[in-house]
Amino acid sequence: MSFKFKSVGLPEEFSSLDSTLIFQACYPYKTTASVPVCIDPDISGLVKNKPCTAKPVALSNGQGGPVGVTKVSSVMAPEEGRVRPYFEISIQNLGRGTVFAKDAVLLACLGGPGAFNLSEVGVRATVQNNELICTPGVVRLDPGKESTAICKFAEAKYGAESGTFSTVLNVELDYGYKEVVAWPVAVVRLPGQASCAVH
């Protein structure tokens, strides 16, 4: 990638001048995470030698995007002889940029009023094609901290007949992101030239 710049010129008393170019990128992004989880209706522990155990799953490296799922914990909540799985999803800004609501991306880059107060990430989760209810559906990320959303099944879906089994929790995070890069440059007057070159 290359860029062309035109210098506005240097005062005659200067042969060079150090400056900084600032590049700013704002874009919408969607992070997807597929997390192995265990559905265990046997919360009393009566069944031995289960194929899996419901326990926290750490994802410290994220999913390659600037915002990532860092941990998932699960709870099997009993309801009338069945269980309704709940998942606590931890989310964090793992990049060096700033998070914005997806629909505020353009406003963020243009520096419009109110843009910098929006640090919001939309959360959606599914298990076996079941859309989960996530609260909140939009989380606010504080710099350097994790935020959480609780996603649950719409009903107590699993009973003893389901058995204990492994499956996948699919999480989608929708947001906008802003990154800023500063690049030092030197504006140099070449010998015998009145105009300047940028290096």
Residue pairs with C-beta under 8 A, 6 or more apart in sequence:
5 21
5 198
7 187
7 195
7 196
7 197
7 198
9 195
9 196
10 16
10 17
10 187
10 189
10 196
14 189
15 188
15 189
16 186
16 187
16 188
16 189
17 186
17 187
18 184
18 185
18 186
18 187
19 184
19 185
19 186
19 187
20 182
20 183
20 184
20 185
21 182
21 183
21 184
21 185
22 180
22 181
22 182
22 183
23 180
23 181
23 182
23 183
24 109
24 178
24 179
24 180
24 181
25 109
25 178
25 179
25 180
26 100
26 105
26 106
26 108
26 109
26 176
26 177
26 178
27 105
27 176
27 177
28 102
28 105
28 174
28 175
28 176
28 177
29 65
29 66
29 67
29 174
29 175
29 176
29 177
30 65
30 172
30 173
30 174
30 175
31 62
31 63
31 64
31 65
31 66
31 67
31 68
31 69
31 172
31 173
31 175
32 63
32 170
32 171
32 172
32 173
33 59
33 63
33 68
33 69
33 170
33 171
33 173
34 168
34 169
34 170
34 171
35 57
35 59
35 69
35 72
35 168
35 169
35 170
35 171
36 57
36 166
36 167
36 168
36 169
37 54
37 57
37 72
37 74
37 85
37 87
37 127
37 166
37 167
37 168
37 169
38 52
38 53
38 54
38 55
38 74
38 164
38 165
38 166
38 167
39 54
39 76
39 83
39 85
39 127
39 158
39 162
39 164
39 165
39 166
39 167
40 50
40 52
40 53
40 54
40 76
40 83
40 164
41 76
41 82
41 83
41 158
41 159
41 160
41 162
41 163
41 164
42 50
42 160
42 164
43 76
43 78
43 83
47 164
50 164
51 164
51 165
51 166
52 164
52 165
52 166
54 74
54 75
54 76
55 74
56 71
56 72
56 73
56 74
57 71
57 72
57 73
58 70
58 71
59 68
59 69
59 70
59 71
59 72
60 70
61 68
62 68
62 69
62 70
62 92
62 94
63 69
65 94
65 95
65 173
66 93
66 94
66 95
66 97
66 99
66 177
66 179
67 91
67 92
67 93
67 94
67 95
67 99
67 121
67 141
67 173
67 175
67 177
68 91
68 92
68 94
68 173
69 89
69 90
69 91
69 171
69 173
70 90
70 91
70 92
70 94
70 146
71 89
71 90
71 146
72 87
72 88
72 89
72 90
72 169
72 171
73 87
73 88
73 90
74 85
74 86
74 87
74 88
75 85
75 86
75 87
75 88
76 83
76 84
76 85
76 86
77 83
77 84
77 85
77 86
77 152
77 156
78 156
79 156
80 156
81 159
82 156
82 157
82 158
82 159
83 156
83 157
83 158
83 159
84 152
84 153
84 155
84 156
84 157
85 127
85 152
85 153
85 157
85 158
86 150
86 151
86 152
87 125
87 132
87 150
87 151
87 152
87 169
88 148
88 149
88 150
89 123
89 125
89 134
89 148
89 149
89 150
89 151
89 171
90 146
90 147
90 148
91 121
91 123
91 139
91 141
91 146
91 147
91 148
91 149
91 173
92 141
92 145
92 146
92 147
93 99
93 141
93 143
93 144
95 177
95 179
96 179
97 177
97 178
97 179
97 180
98 108
98 116
98 119
98 177
98 178
98 179
99 119
99 120
99 121
99 141
99 175
99 176
99 177
100 107
100 108
100 115
100 118
100 119
100 120
100 175
100 176
100 177
100 178
101 118
101 120
101 138
101 175
101 176
102 122
102 174
102 175
102 176
103 176
104 115
104 118
104 176
105 176
105 177
105 178
107 114
107 115
108 115
108 116
108 118
108 176
108 178
109 178
119 140
119 141
119 142
120 138
120 139
120 140
120 141
120 175
121 138
121 139
121 140
121 141
121 147
121 173
121 174
121 175
122 137
122 138
122 172
122 173
122 174
122 175
123 134
123 136
123 137
123 138
123 139
123 149
123 151
123 171
123 172
123 173
124 131
124 134
124 137
124 171
124 172
124 174
125 131
125 132
125 134
125 149
125 151
125 169
125 170
125 171
125 172
126 132
126 169
126 170
127 153
127 167
127 168
127 169
127 170
128 167
130 153
130 154
130 157
131 154
132 151
132 152
132 153
132 154
133 151
133 152
133 153
133 154
134 149
134 150
134 151
135 149
135 150
135 151
135 152
136 149
137 149
139 147
139 148
139 149
140 147
141 147
151 169
151 171
185 198
185 199
186 198
186 199
187 196
187 197
187 198
187 199
188 196
188 197
188 198
188 199
189 195
189 196
190 196
190 197
